[in-house]
Amino acid sequence: MSDLKARFEQAVAESKTLPEKPDNMTLLKIYALYKQASSGDVEGSRPGFTDMVGRAKWDAWNALKGQSSDEAMQEYVDLIESLK
């Protein structure tokens, strides 16, 4: 396992024990970076107008389209570190 992947998995664990809950925009960024790092570019169609949460998550993830998994992992690690 690469060093980056190990640090990413550590950050995922630490994200569940942050001292305080991040604001919604930061939570969306965390979600999008996690999905980009673990699954790559978003697939499927954008959720409908009635699914506000799903739509916001899809939009946040879609904004990272084309970013490499390694870049997303590094950004995720950096973001979680900044929230500790």
C-alpha positions as a printed Julia matrix, in Angstrom:
84×3 Matrix{Float64}:
   0.0    0.0     0.0
   1.33   3.41   -0.91
   2.15   6.0     1.73
  -0.51   8.34    0.32
  -3.2    5.65    0.48
  -2.27   4.88    4.1
  -2.45   8.59    5.03
  -5.78   8.86    3.17
  -7.26   5.93    5.12
  -5.96   7.45    8.36
  -7.6   10.79    7.44
 -10.9    9.0     6.69
 -10.8    7.5    10.2
  -9.89  10.88   11.72
 -12.72  12.62    9.84
 -15.18  10.74   12.04
 -13.62  12.11   15.24
 -13.1   15.79   14.44
 -13.39  18.12   17.46
 -16.39  19.91   15.91
 -18.68  19.26   13.0
 -17.61  21.2     9.88
 -20.07  23.51    8.1
 -22.13  22.13    5.21
 -19.85  23.48    2.46
 -16.84  21.81    4.08
 -18.79  18.58    4.52
 -19.64  18.65    0.8
 -15.96  19.17   -0.05
 -14.98  16.23    2.19
 -17.62  14.05    0.53
 -16.6   15.06   -3.0
 -12.88  14.52   -2.39
 -13.57  11.13   -0.81
 -15.72  10.02   -3.75
 -13.23  11.33   -6.33
 -10.33   9.59   -4.55
 -12.14   6.28   -4.11
 -14.4    6.09   -7.2
 -13.05   8.51   -9.8
 -15.25  10.81  -11.87
 -18.95  10.99  -11.07
 -21.2    8.76  -13.17
 -24.91   8.75  -13.75
 -27.28  11.63  -14.14
 -27.77  14.53  -11.77
 -30.48  13.91   -9.14
 -33.8   15.65   -9.65
 -34.86  18.99   -8.23
 -36.68  17.37   -5.3
 -33.49  15.65   -4.06
 -31.68  18.74   -2.8
 -29.04  16.88   -0.76
 -28.3   14.36   -3.5
 -28.09  17.16   -6.04
 -25.64  19.18   -3.89
 -23.46  16.1    -3.37
 -23.51  15.27   -7.08
 -22.61  18.87   -8.0
 -19.72  18.95   -5.51
 -18.36  15.64   -6.81
 -18.87  16.64  -10.45
 -16.84  19.83   -9.85
 -13.78  17.58   -9.32
 -14.19  15.78  -12.66
 -10.83  14.99  -14.22
  -8.88  15.25  -10.96
  -6.65  12.21  -10.35
  -7.3    9.88   -7.45
  -3.92  10.77   -5.92
  -4.63  14.51   -6.11
  -8.02  14.0    -4.46
  -6.47  11.84   -1.72
  -3.83  14.49   -0.98
  -6.43  17.29   -0.86
  -8.62  15.16    1.43
  -5.69  14.51    3.81
  -4.78  18.22    3.83
  -8.38  19.28    4.47
  -8.86  16.87    7.38
  -5.52  18.0     8.87
  -6.68  21.62    8.7
  -9.88  20.76   10.6
  -8.17  19.05   13.54
